[in-house]
Amino acid sequence: MGVSGSGKTTLGRGLSAHYGFPFLDADDFHTPEAKAKMASGEGLTDADRAPWLARLKAALDESAAKSGGVVLACSALKASYRTTLGGPQTGFVFLDVPPEVLRSRLEERQGSYAKVSLLPSQLAALEEPDAGDALTVHVKADEDADLVLADALRQLDAVSGE
């Protein structure tokens, strides 16, 4: 979880490959209208996000039931969103990235509706999780994606006792 440009999809794919679970990207569950709204730089409201969160929860439950687990890349910006998506076997990894790094990544990003103009609304909506609610990976400006994955796996292994 994290704001646009934090590396959720990259980390999610890495976790999916490591654990052998299916990967879902929450961006694939947005309606064309929601994507257009975000592409214009306007953040989604809670009312905009409610049906999207319901679709995500249904997909999570279905995928987990079929495969025993699933990895979802999702902003999950607010605690209430994480509550909606969560369950007894759900864990969150928060990608904490400095705003200037996010800005740079989004300025370089090609082909996405989530452009740098969306960043202020994402940061304003973000409710950083408490330590007991998510693992936090602090991402440095020049950090390689493999190092971010290794940090997340180390923390996940520590929690699971491996």
Secondary structure, DSSP 8 states (H G I E B T S, - for coil): --STTSSHHHHHHHHHHHHT--EEEGGGGS-HHHHHHHHTT----HHHHHHHHHHHHHHHHHHHHHHS--EEE----SHHHHHHH--TT---EEEE--HHHHHHHHHH--S-S--GGGHHHHHHH-----TTT-EEEE--TT--HHHHHHHHHHHHHHHHT-
